[in-house]
């Protein structure tokens, strides 16, 4: 059981890293310094971004559960 949870934890960890990197910046970065901040602010929130947020929340919840499970197993 510990091996299964460890493998799931590693997979979820990499998925969480990828999902966080897919998010668009919300301001204050280098893109605002060079004048493209107005374009990103005008774009708004699309359905893809909302679904990306939901998937990230789901994966982070699984990550929290696997972290807790591993802490209790070891």
N, C-alpha and C positions, 0 to 999 in steps of 0.2 A: 504493500500500500504506500509505503514511503517513497519508493522509486517512482510510482505513478504520479504522486503529488509533486515530486521534484521535477519530473519531466514536464508536467503541466505548468508548473511555476516558471520554468525556463522559457517555454513557448510563449506563455502569457507576458513574460517580461520583455521579450523581443517585440511582441505585437504592440505592447504599450509604448515602447520607444518609437516604433514606426508611426503609430497613431498620433503621438504628441508632435512628432516632427512634421506631420502632414497638416497640422493646423496652421492657419494663416496668422501672421502677427497682428496684434491689436493696436499697434502704435508705439512710438518711442524708439523705434529701431533705426538702422541705417537707411532704410528706404525712405523714411520721412525726412531725413537730412538732405536728400538729393531731390526732393520735390515730388515724389510719387505717392506721398501720403494722402493727397486728396482723391486719388483714383481708388485706393483701397477703402477709404471711408465712404465713398459714394457707392461702392459695390453692394454694401449691405450684407445681410445674412441670407444665404440661399438654402434650399432644401438639402443640398449635399452637405453643407456645413453643419446643419442641424442633425443630420443622420450621423455624421462623423463625431459630433459631440455625444450622441447617444451610444454609439459603439465604444467610444473612449470610456464613458462612464461604466458601461457593462464590463469591459475588460479590466478596468481598474478595480471594480468590485470583486471580480474573480481573483485578481492579484492579491487583494486584501485577504480574501478567504484562504487562498493557498499559503500565504505568509503565516497566517494564524495557525493553520493546520500543521505546517512544518514546525512551527515553534512549539506546539503542543506535543508533536510526535517525538521530537528530539529531546 
